[in-house]
Amino acid sequence: MTVSHRMTTNTKATFMLIDNVMSSPESPLNADVDNPTILPWLTIEIVLYSLIFTLAIALRLWILDYYPLANGEAAQSLVAFQLYHGEIPTITNYSPLLASLNLFTFFLFEDTDSTARLANVFLGSLLVLLPWLLRRQLGEKSCLVASLLFAFSPTYLFLSRSVNGELGVAVGSLMVVIALLNWAADRQIKWQWLLAIGAVTLLTASPSSYSVLLIFGLLALIAWQLLFKSLDNTLEWAAMLANLESYNEDELLMDDDLIPTETPPTALADWQPTALLFGLFLTIIATAATLNLSGFGVLTNFPLLWVNHFRPDETMPSGFNALILLAFYEPLILTFGFIGLIFAMVRNNLFGLAIGGWFVGLLLIDVIMRNRPEGNVILPLMPLTLLAASALGWLWDSLSYEGNWRDEGILWAVGLIVSAFGYIGLTDWVIHACSPEDTACQYLWLKPVAAIVLLLTVALLFSLISNAMTVWRGLALIVATLTILLSINAATRLNYGPLMDLGYQPLTNAPPASEIVDLMNTITQQSVETNKGYNLIDILVVGSINPALSWQLRHFPNVSSLSTLAENPTATAIITAATPDETKLGDNYLGQSFELDALWSPQELSSRDLISWLLYRRAKDRPQSNKIVLWLKSN
């Protein structure tokens, strides 16, 4: 291993230790943690992945029922609840994958808000481990970084703690990519099995799977026309790209002399066990092991549901496009993802360009969608994360071989100090209400601008006494540190902030309001007082009821519904969408309104208020809401 001559003796020792932890077979990364004869497989790399995986599970399980189920979560969970009680699902648009997994968890742990989300906890935790299988293509360091991003990213963390099918689409698509690349490298049967499992996960998770299938198909068609021309040539190039560490970057150019001439033969019979596994797994997941025979019908309706996302429909959910949400929640992945894409283009790296095409294609589909499903942002986020991991892995490598705490370290420290100065000035400008006479207060926004100018000036001075790469690495370290802090802030406020602030998060798309908890507490208290049981009160629901409230009332056996309110009702509790004609209720009912969900958007905010929201994820104006009125009979 060679280290640049610019490194000092102490710095060299430091970075050599970091590099050895992630490289050669003789290094600590691949050394046995204990006795090599007892646990030869337990390397430091395995320990690091285990630690990341453990922390990821802990973050996903911690106060998992902190927020009530939103409408989309409740609609999906009610399907599994009905199957659990031997009923036919009344909802036709759901994820067979989540229905089967939730049904299994309900059998094991009963039906609660927490157990309804366990399926996504499992999928989100599995996603953290999958980069380990891409080490041949991305390298060990980039894969470890990808695992960290999957574990602690605000978006991945939130979607792993909520009920949505798009997370399953992301997991399935990555499994398919991993299986194809590794099978092309060594033709082992285990990759065919992973392909079958990944394909079933992808196809049964959500109608959004057709966005991924469309992009994969277009990329395959482009590659066939421009590069491969024939099936044999395709397999040869796939084998080369699947073993990137065996080739230099220059060898990834289209040179016929460099195409491998020998690849293991592949017979159609070799895929028969895989096809059988695919069919068996598809049947189990689609029908919940024959407990949900309507699952196949739902799958056949997925293409039409996907097409409907491109049609204007006010009844379907629609939020911000993926690029805006990524800017709101993923500054680290967005910044270094674009850097990774630029690296792939400059170096003509075919693997990186393919991932870039995967990202750009799904981003364009998301932009043209008129009604985006909840969680759709994760589809372009998946390839962007791999690009960001490759860029951060390159930064790690560059620091290991050429970095110097005397140069990059000083620039990084100065940059953080200057950034802290700019942040303090920015918060002063945001928090203080400036009077027209207070000129100094009105120009507090110049502090962060001055901080940026000062940082660029310091970087320019460093370039005069050092070299350009040193400056770029120092700036990259500063940007990485700041975006990591911003991501931690976003993840904390999105996943563990007060329920009353959840409505200010655009990613949540109409989350439940805090008053839905007050509503259920009121109904439960009234039931205990009048019926000596927490769920024995008789409830009449007038008009339609949203899935979130239906889920909250699922354990109340005495719930009935009417399209319109009848004269002189007798129910102890009546729920109406709006204030009805009180003459029909009589004098025996007292009503109170409750907010069910929170509808809010940062689009109308001023620049000052928008910056304040970006920092604190809270705004002055209250979210709008769909309201219901609870009427209780007085004695």
DRENLOVEX-512269 format. One line per field, with one value per residue (C-alpha): x, y, z. Coordinates in steps of 0.2 Angstrom, whole numbers, padded with zeros to 4 digits. Example, Ala and Ser with C-alpha at 12.3 -4.5 7.8 and 13.67 -1.06 7.14 Angstrom:
c1 [0062/0068]
c2 [-0022/-0005]
c3 [0039/0036]
***
This chain:
c1 [0000/0007/0004/0007/0024/0014/0008/0016/0022/0007/-0006/0001/-0001/-0019/-0025/-0016/-0025/-0042/-0038/-0032/-0048/-0057/-0045/-0032/-0035/-0021/-0029/-0039/-0055/-0053/-0044/-0053/-0060/-0056/-0047/-0046/-0048/-0065/-0073/-0064/-0078/-0080/-0070/-0071/-0081/-0094/-0094/-0097/-0111/-0118/-0117/-0125/-0139/-0142/-0143/-0155/-0167/-0166/-0171/-0185/-0193/-0191/-0208/-0215/-0233/-0228/-0239/-0256/-0259/-0262/-0276/-0264/-0257/-0274/-0281/-0267/-0268/-0287/-0284/-0273/-0285/-0300/-0290/-0285/-0303/-0308/-0316/-0315/-0305/-0317/-0302/-0296/-0281/-0268/-0251/-0252/-0234/-0239/-0255/-0246/-0233/-0245/-0256/-0241/-0237/-0255/-0255/-0239/-0242/-0260/-0265/-0259/-0251/-0234/-0237/-0245/-0228/-0217/-0217/-0209/-0197/-0191/-0190/-0181/-0169/-0165/-0161/-0147/-0138/-0140/-0126/-0114/-0118/-0112/-0094/-0088/-0096/-0095/-0080/-0080/-0079/-0093/-0104/-0102/-0106/-0122/-0127/-0125/-0135/-0149/-0149/-0149/-0157/-0172/-0183/-0178/-0180/-0198/-0204/-0197/-0208/-0224/-0235/-0231/-0228/-0215/-0202/-0205/-0202/-0186/-0180/-0186/-0177/-0161/-0162/-0165/-0150/-0138/-0144/-0141/-0124/-0117/-0125/-0117/-0100/-0100/-0116/-0120/-0138/-0140/-0141/-0155/-0164/-0161/-0167/-0184/-0187/-0182/-0194/-0208/-0205/-0205/-0220/-0231/-0227/-0235/-0241/-0226/-0216/-0221/-0211/-0195/-0199/-0201/-0184/-0175/-0183/-0177/-0160/-0159/-0165/-0152/-0138/-0143/-0144/-0128/-0117/-0122/-0130/-0131/-0135/-0118/-0110/-0123/-0117/-0099/-0101/-0112/-0098/-0085/-0096/-0100/-0082/-0077/-0062/-0054/-0053/-0046/-0057/-0049/-0054/-0072/-0072/-0079/-0065/-0068/-0051/-0055/-0072/-0070/-0069/-0075/-0090/-0099/-0112/-0130/-0144/-0162/-0164/-0153/-0167/-0181/-0178/-0178/-0194/-0202/-0196/-0203/-0220/-0221/-0215/-0227/-0242/-0238/-0235/-0250/-0262/-0255/-0253/-0270/-0279/-0281/-0287/-0291/-0272/-0269/-0284/-0276/-0260/-0268/-0275/-0258/-0255/-0271/-0268/-0251/-0257/-0270/-0256/-0253/-0271/-0277/-0288/-0292/-0296/-0279/-0264/-0252/-0237/-0221/-0210/-0195/-0182/-0190/-0192/-0174/-0169/-0180/-0174/-0159/-0145/-0131/-0137/-0143/-0126/-0115/-0127/-0125/-0106/-0106/-0116/-0103/-0089/-0097/-0099/-0081/-0074/-0085/-0089/-0103/-0109/-0111/-0119/-0132/-0136/-0137/-0149/-0159/-0160/-0164/-0177/-0187/-0185/-0193/-0207/-0210/-0210/-0224/-0235/-0250/-0254/-0239/-0242/-0236/-0217/-0214/-0199/-0189/-0189/-0176/-0168/-0162/-0150/-0145/-0140/-0128/-0121/-0118/-0110/-0098/-0093/-0091/-0081/-0070/-0068/-0063/-0050/-0043/-0041/-0033/-0020/-0017/-0025/-0016/-0023/-0011/-0020/-0037/-0039/-0036/-0047/-0061/-0059/-0059/-0074/-0084/-0080/-0085/-0101/-0106/-0104/-0115/-0128/-0129/-0132/-0145/-0155/-0154/-0161/-0175/-0180/-0179/-0194/-0185/-0193/-0192/-0180/-0168/-0157/-0144/-0157/-0164/-0147/-0143/-0145/-0129/-0119/-0122/-0117/-0102/-0098/-0099/-0087/-0075/-0075/-0071/-0058/-0049/-0050/-0042/-0028/-0026/-0024/-0010/0000/-0005/-0014/-0031/-0035/-0031/-0044/-0057/-0055/-0056/-0072/-0079/-0076/-0085/-0100/-0101/-0101/-0114/-0126/-0124/-0129/-0144/-0149/-0149/-0160/-0172/-0173/-0175/-0189/-0198/-0198/-0198/-0205/-0221/-0237/-0243/-0228/-0230/-0242/-0228/-0219/-0222/-0216/-0230/-0244/-0259/-0253/-0265/-0269/-0266/-0284/-0288/-0279/-0291/-0306/-0302/-0298/-0315/-0325/-0316/-0319/-0338/-0338/-0331/-0343/-0359/-0355/-0342/-0330/-0318/-0326/-0344/-0351/-0363/-0357/-0367/-0356/-0366/-0359/-0342/-0328/-0309/-0298/-0288/-0304/-0310/-0293/-0295/-0313/-0309/-0311/-0328/-0341/-0356/-0352/-0366/-0366/-0380/-0378/-0389/-0394/-0411/-0424/-0422/-0407/-0404/-0385/-0375/-0361/-0364/-0350/-0354/-0343/-0350/-0363/-0380/-0397/-0398/-0417/-0414/-0403/-0414/-0409/-0400/-0384/-0369/-0356/-0337/-0327/-0311/-0297/-0293/-0278/-0267/-0265/-0251/-0238/-0223/-0227/-0235/-0221/-0210/-0191/-0188/-0202/-0196/-0179/-0186/-0196/-0181/-0172/-0186/-0199/-0213/-0223/-0234/-0250/-0259/-0262/-0279/-0289/-0304/-0315/-0328/-0340/-0343/-0360/-0363/-0380/-0382/-0391]
c2 [0000/0017/0033/0051/0059/0074/0065/0068/0053/0054/0058/0044/0032/0038/0036/0020/0013/0019/0012/-0005/-0007/-0007/-0015/-0029/-0047/-0045/-0029/-0027/-0026/-0044/-0050/-0061/-0051/-0065/-0082/-0085/-0103/-0101/-0087/-0085/-0076/-0062/-0048/-0030/-0026/-0039/-0030/-0013/-0019/-0028/-0012/-0001/-0015/-0015/0004/0004/-0008/0002/0018/0010/0001/0015/0022/0015/0019/0037/0044/0037/0028/0041/0037/0028/0017/0013/0008/-0004/-0011/-0013/-0026/-0037/-0034/-0040/-0055/-0058/-0060/-0071/-0057/-0052/-0035/-0021/-0011/-0015/-0004/-0011/-0020/-0039/-0039/-0028/-0037/-0054/-0048/-0038/-0053/-0064/-0050/-0049/-0068/-0066/-0050/-0045/-0029/-0013/0003/-0004/-0021/-0014/-0005/-0020/-0026/-0009/-0010/-0027/-0021/-0005/-0015/-0027/-0013/-0008/-0025/-0026/-0015/-0028/-0038/-0024/-0024/-0031/-0016/-0001/-0006/-0010/0008/0014/0000/0003/0021/0016/0005/0020/0031/0018/0017/0035/0045/0054/0048/0030/0030/0038/0026/0012/0018/0020/0008/0011/-0001/0010/0005/-0013/-0007/0001/-0015/-0027/-0016/-0016/-0035/-0037/-0026/-0035/-0052/-0049/-0041/-0055/-0069/-0061/-0062/-0080/-0088/-0095/-0102/-0091/-0075/-0083/-0086/-0068/-0062/-0072/-0066/-0048/-0049/-0055/-0041/-0028/-0034/-0036/-0020/-0006/0000/0011/-0005/-0001/0015/0004/-0009/0005/0012/-0005/-0009/0007/0005/-0013/-0007/0007/-0005/-0018/-0005/0004/-0009/-0027/-0031/-0050/-0061/-0068/-0051/-0045/-0059/-0055/-0037/-0040/-0052/-0038/-0024/-0036/-0038/-0020/-0022/-0033/-0019/-0001/0013/0015/-0003/0001/0010/0000/-0010/-0027/-0033/-0031/-0041/-0057/-0071/-0085/-0085/-0100/-0107/-0104/-0116/-0113/-0128/-0119/-0107/-0119/-0120/-0101/-0100/-0113/-0103/-0087/-0095/-0102/-0086/-0075/-0086/-0086/-0067/-0062/-0073/-0073/-0092/-0094/-0084/-0069/-0076/-0059/-0054/-0060/-0049/-0034/-0037/-0038/-0020/-0013/-0007/0003/0010/0016/0024/0033/0042/0052/0058/0073/0067/0077/0061/0054/0059/0072/0080/0089/0081/0071/0084/0096/0083/0078/0096/0097/0081/0074/0087/0075/0062/0075/0084/0070/0060/0073/0073/0054/0057/0069/0058/0044/0055/0062/0045/0036/0023/0012/0006/0023/0029/0015/0020/0038/0033/0024/0040/0052/0041/0039/0057/0062/0050/0057/0075/0071/0062/0072/0062/0054/0040/0042/0037/0039/0049/0034/0027/0040/0041/0023/0025/0043/0035/0023/0038/0047/0032/0031/0049/0048/0032/0041/0055/0042/0034/0051/0056/0039/0040/0059/0068/0078/0084/0099/0105/0097/0097/0115/0120/0109/0116/0134/0130/0124/0139/0151/0140/0142/0161/0161/0149/0161/0176/0166/0161/0179/0185/0172/0173/0192/0203/0218/0235/0247/0258/0244/0244/0232/0219/0220/0216/0201/0190/0197/0187/0170/0178/0185/0168/0160/0174/0171/0153/0154/0167/0155/0141/0152/0156/0138/0134/0146/0137/0120/0112/0111/0093/0098/0112/0102/0088/0101/0109/0092/0088/0104/0101/0083/0088/0102/0091/0077/0089/0095/0077/0073/0088/0083/0065/0069/0082/0071/0054/0059/0077/0081/0075/0093/0097/0082/0092/0104/0089/0089/0071/0065/0070/0074/0065/0063/0078/0077/0079/0061/0055/0067/0060/0042/0046/0055/0040/0028/0038/0039/0021/0017/0029/0023/0005/-0001/-0006/0004/-0002/-0006/0011/0011/0023/0029/0036/0047/0049/0042/0039/0040/0025/0032/0034/0017/0009/0018/0011/-0007/-0014/-0006/-0019/-0008/0003/0007/0018/0028/0039/0053/0057/0050/0058/0056/0045/0034/0030/0035/0043/0050/0055/0067/0075/0092/0100/0092/0099/0099/0098/0080/0077/0084/0092/0076/0078/0089/0091/0094/0096/0087/0088/0072/0076/0091/0099/0111/0117/0129/0136/0152/0156/0171/0169/0172/0160/0147/0147/0146/0131/0123/0125/0120/0112/0122/0137/0151/0147/0131/0117/0116/0100/0089/0090/0078/0082/0070/0070/0062/0059/0067/0059]
c3 [0000/-0005/0004/-0004/0001/0007/0022/0039/0049/0062/0049/0038/0053/0056/0038/0036/0050/0043/0026/0033/0042/0025/0012/0012/0018/0030/0037/0053/0043/0037/0053/0066/0080/0092/0089/0070/0073/0082/0072/0056/0048/0061/0053/0058/0043/0049/0066/0058/0048/0063/0073/0060/0058/0077/0078/0062/0070/0087/0078/0069/0084/0096/0101/0085/0090/0094/0079/0076/0059/0045/0032/0019/0033/0041/0024/0021/0039/0039/0025/0036/0050/0040/0034/0052/0057/0042/0032/0014/0012/0007/0001/-0017/-0019/-0007/-0006/-0006/0001/0016/0018/0019/0031/0042/0043/0049/0062/0068/0071/0081/0091/0089/0079/0086/0078/0081/0074/0059/0055/0059/0040/0035/0050/0043/0025/0030/0041/0027/0016/0027/0024/0005/0001/0008/-0008/-0019/-0014/-0030/-0039/-0027/-0016/0003/0009/-0003/0002/0021/0018/0008/0023/0034/0023/0022/0041/0046/0031/0037/0022/0024/0043/0041/0028/0038/0053/0042/0032/0014/-0001/-0010/0003/-0003/-0021/-0017/-0008/-0022/-0035/-0026/-0024/-0042/-0047/-0034/-0040/-0059/-0056/-0045/-0056/-0071/-0061/-0055/-0061/-0043/-0040/-0025/-0035/-0045/-0029/-0024/-0041/-0039/-0021/-0026/-0041/-0031/-0018/-0032/-0041/-0025/-0016/-0025/-0042/-0041/-0046/-0064/-0064/-0059/-0072/-0086/-0082/-0081/-0097/-0106/-0099/-0105/-0122/-0123/-0118/-0130/-0145/-0141/-0133/-0133/-0150/-0145/-0130/-0129/-0129/-0116/-0104/-0107/-0104/-0089/-0082/-0084/-0076/-0062/-0058/-0059/-0046/-0059/-0072/-0073/-0077/-0094/-0098/-0096/-0113/-0127/-0133/-0141/-0136/-0118/-0118/-0109/-0121/-0109/-0099/-0091/-0102/-0096/-0101/-0100/-0088/-0075/-0073/-0070/-0051/-0050/-0060/-0048/-0033/-0041/-0044/-0026/-0018/-0028/-0024/-0005/-0005/-0016/-0007/0010/0009/0002/0016/0003/-0013/-0020/-0020/-0038/-0043/-0035/-0044/-0061/-0057/-0053/-0071/-0072/-0054/-0060/-0075/-0065/-0056/-0072/-0073/-0063/-0049/-0033/-0023/-0025/-0014/-0022/-0014/-0019/-0032/-0027/-0031/-0019/-0005/-0007/-0005/0011/0019/0011/0009/0011/-0001/-0014/-0013/-0015/-0026/-0039/-0036/-0039/-0055/-0061/-0057/-0067/-0082/-0081/-0079/-0091/-0078/-0086/-0069/-0062/-0078/-0077/-0059/-0065/-0078/-0065/-0055/-0069/-0076/-0060/-0056/-0073/-0070/-0053/-0060/-0073/-0061/-0057/-0041/-0032/-0020/-0003/-0002/-0020/-0017/-0011/-0029/-0036/-0019/-0020/-0035/-0029/-0012/-0022/-0031/-0015/-0007/-0022/-0020/-0001/-0003/-0016/-0003/0010/-0001/-0006/0012/0016/0003/0001/0015/0028/0045/0044/0028/0026/0045/0047/0033/0040/0057/0050/0039/0054/0064/0050/0047/0065/0064/0049/0057/0072/0061/0051/0067/0074/0058/0058/0076/0079/0073/0067/0068/0053/0063/0068/0052/0060/0064/0046/0039/0050/0035/0028/0042/0033/0016/0024/0031/0014/0006/0021/0018/0000/0003/0016/0003/-0010/0001/0005/-0013/-0014/-0001/-0004/-0020/-0028/-0022/-0004/-0005/-0014/0000/0014/0006/0004/0022/0027/0016/0022/0040/0038/0028/0040/0054/0044/0040/0058/0062/0049/0054/0073/0069/0056/0066/0084/0085/0094/0085/0084/0073/0061/0050/0045/0037/0018/0017/0028/0016/0027/0043/0058/0069/0088/0091/0085/0101/0111/0101/0106/0124/0125/0117/0129/0144/0140/0136/0153/0162/0153/0149/0161/0147/0136/0120/0123/0119/0104/0091/0075/0061/0049/0032/0026/0038/0034/0036/0050/0061/0055/0062/0078/0080/0075/0092/0095/0092/0093/0078/0065/0050/0041/0025/0033/0051/0055/0066/0085/0085/0100/0100/0114/0103/0086/0074/0060/0046/0050/0061/0057/0059/0078/0078/0073/0087/0101/0117/0124/0114/0116/0102/0101/0085/0082/0069/0060/0050/0046/0029/0026/0013/0014/-0003/0004/0016/0015/0013/0032/0037/0025/0032/0049/0044/0036/0053/0065/0055/0063/0056/0064/0055/0060/0047/0039/0044/0040/0055/0063/0077/0091/0099/0116/0124/0140/0155]
***
